[in-house]
Amino acid sequence: MANHRSAEKRHRQSLKRAARNQHWRATCRNAVRRARRAAEEKAEDGAELCSQAERVLRKASSKGVFHPRTVSRTVSRLRRTLRAHGA
């Protein structure tokens, strides 16, 4: 455990930040999973779910949860999957 007040504060902040990042990571993972499943099942709402996933990913990127290039790569692969399955 931390021995200094500043270290205790840093620990508290890191726990808060980790919880916030975990929420955004889970939200992104679920959005991408829904979009990918819709693309593979050729659902008509696949494009809508893809754009929702992109919106969530970009928002998480702006909050510093993911690096912008990671998000771009994920969105690119998601769109490629959507096109390949013709959804």
C-alpha positions in Angstrom: 0.0 0.0 0.0 1.1 3.6 -0.6 3.1 5.3 2.2 2.7 8.9 1.0 -0.4 11.0 0.7 0.4 11.8 -2.9 0.8 8.1 -3.7 -2.5 7.3 -2.0 -4.2 9.9 -4.1 -2.5 8.6 -7.3 -3.8 5.1 -6.4 -7.3 6.4 -5.8 -7.2 8.1 -9.2 -5.8 5.1 -11.0 -8.7 2.9 -9.6 -11.3 5.5 -10.8 -9.6 5.7 -14.2 -9.4 1.9 -14.5 -13.1 1.6 -13.8 -14.0 4.2 -16.3 -11.8 2.6 -19.0 -13.2 -0.8 -18.2 -16.7 0.6 -18.8 -15.8 2.1 -22.2 -13.8 -1.1 -23.3 -16.8 -3.3 -22.5 -19.2 -0.9 -24.3 -17.0 -0.9 -27.4 -16.5 -4.7 -27.3 -20.3 -5.2 -27.1 -21.0 -2.7 -29.9 -18.4 -4.4 -32.2 -19.7 -7.9 -31.3 -23.3 -6.8 -32.2 -22.2 -5.3 -35.5 -20.1 -8.3 -36.5 -22.9 -10.7 -35.6 -25.3 -8.7 -37.7 -22.9 -8.6 -40.6 -22.4 -12.4 -40.5 -26.1 -13.0 -40.3 -26.7 -10.6 -43.1 -29.2 -8.6 -41.0 -30.6 -5.5 -42.6 -29.6 -3.3 -39.6 -25.9 -4.3 -40.0 -24.9 -1.0 -41.5 -26.6 0.9 -38.7 -25.0 -1.3 -36.0 -21.6 -0.7 -37.7 -22.0 3.0 -37.6 -23.1 2.8 -33.9 -20.0 0.8 -33.1 -17.8 3.3 -34.9 -19.4 6.1 -33.0 -18.8 4.4 -29.7 -15.2 3.5 -30.6 -14.4 7.1 -31.7 -15.9 8.4 -28.5 -13.7 6.0 -26.4 -10.7 7.1 -28.4 -11.4 10.8 -27.7 -11.5 9.9 -24.0 -8.1 8.3 -24.2 -9.3 4.7 -23.7 -7.9 3.5 -27.1 -5.3 4.9 -29.4 -6.8 6.6 -32.5 -5.0 4.2 -34.9 -6.3 1.2 -33.0 -9.8 2.5 -33.4 -9.3 3.2 -37.1 -8.0 -0.3 -37.6 -10.9 -1.8 -35.8 -13.5 0.3 -37.8 -11.7 -0.6 -41.0 -11.9 -4.3 -40.3 -15.5 -4.1 -39.2 -16.5 -2.3 -42.4 -14.5 -4.9 -44.5 -16.4 -7.7 -42.7 -19.7 -5.9 -43.4 -18.9 -5.6 -47.1 -17.6 -9.2 -47.4 -20.9 -10.5 -46.0 -23.0 -8.2 -48.1 -25.0 -7.0 -45.2 
